[in-house]
Amino acid sequence: MPEKFHFECIDCNAAYPGDAIIYLCPACEALNSAGLPPRGVLKTVYQYERIRGLSPPDKLFEQLEQHHFLPLLPLKGIDSWPILRVGDTPLYKVENVAREQSEKPGSDDFELYLKDDSQNPTFSFKDRASALVSAWARENGILTLIAASTGNAGSSLAGICASQGQRAIIIVPAAAPLAKLTQILMYGAVLVPVKGTYDDAFDLSVQISGKHGYYNRNTAYNPLTIEGKKSVSFEIYRQLHQQIPDRIFIPVGDGVIYSGVCKGFEDLLNLGLIDRMPVLVAVQANGSSNLINNLKRTVFEAKPSKTIADSISVDVPRCFHMTAAYMEKYQGESVMVSDQEILEAALQLSHSTGIFSEPAAVAAYAGMLKYREQGLIPARSKNVVLLTGSGLKDLSAVQSSIHMPAPVEPDLVSFERMMV
Ligand SMILES: *Cc1c(COP(=O)(O)O)cnc(C)c1O
């Protein structure tokens, strides 16, 4: 029987079998140098013709859904999947935001949907990738997983591994937000804070997994991190009653979420289920826009990042080349937002919807607001914002924009005085 899937290098097109541990394309990895986005990121490729043959076209999506999309997953079965509910997050249609205070006529009646991925087990989008990596490890008898992380990937792997009876080792730069470090410890993972940057943590984790045979979940380095994230696209397609949205706003750091979302819709395109791609809008913070700023450059230049949105604060995006290629192939768009715009959007989002997101996720929402302001969202178009993480993960980021009231005497008079 031919293999269900294989990996393909996005740079040299070399193919690799899907049944062994592989990270970057070995031939391209050998040419990589520090400070530049890695070459040799692998794409997971299926036998689309064979999957198309599984069912009549009008029943294919339901068939796939009934089988938990197993034909489109690099797994043998679904028994190794975590029991925690990963993905299947709500897609809310919010009427008020789309109508609110728009000055440009015509741009005030579009459809706006919020995909709330803070409703994952460890409260971020990263669980989609961790679940697939963990399931693959379980199918292949690997008991210890390792990741370098600035916070969410590590807390996610730690939580998913805890649910699967696996051991997780998480290498972090010592400055990661307290809530994320606390999560890692609560889930019982081995936490290794290093005196250095994320890149130092990354290199150390690769040395350790190479030497000890642990399975490495580093973002974009392990091709299943990209593959795991595509599940959101299938969900959005289902939640919109098998229609694709016109536009999806995606917060971008390394670009793995962007590439994963694109891969998901590309799979649907390859299966003939859709006939066009949504426009995927990459949103970065002004203070960390190394992906957007390098799209048109011939020589990559990394500027040091500084933004309150720590989850998208990235100097050298690990999935740069795949994301850039997808943006070119499918006419992706991009927009940048300032920290001030993120803070204002955070309040506006929470006030008007009851969803409290972390700054990186709010960046996507702020990007949507900017599009709206500039009249770039056509009437009646369907627009989705990916809200990728919970606001409880980084309380310090928003302290400057709220006012904590001073305590009052517990009597009516004091209450009424306070309310004037
Ligand atoms: C990791 C992360 C992102 C960015 O994802 P990339 O794949 O690095 O582009 C956005 N939001 C949250 C909450 C994240 O944890």
The ligand as a Gaussian input file, in Angstrom:
#p B3LYP/6-31G(d) Opt

LIG

0 1
 C        2.147000      31.659000      19.029000
 C        1.056000      32.631000      19.060000
 C        0.766000      33.465000      17.985000
 C        1.592000      33.532000      16.726000
 O        1.763000      32.315000      16.058000
 P        2.967000      32.108000      15.056000
 O        2.767000      30.750000      14.545000
 O        4.223000      32.254000      15.872000
 O        2.905000      33.160000      14.012000
 C       -0.310000      34.322000      18.081000
 N       -1.057000      34.367000      19.202000
 C       -0.819000      33.579000      20.262000
 C       -1.677000      33.702000      21.464000
 C        0.248000      32.688000      20.231000
 O        0.496000      31.935000      21.319000

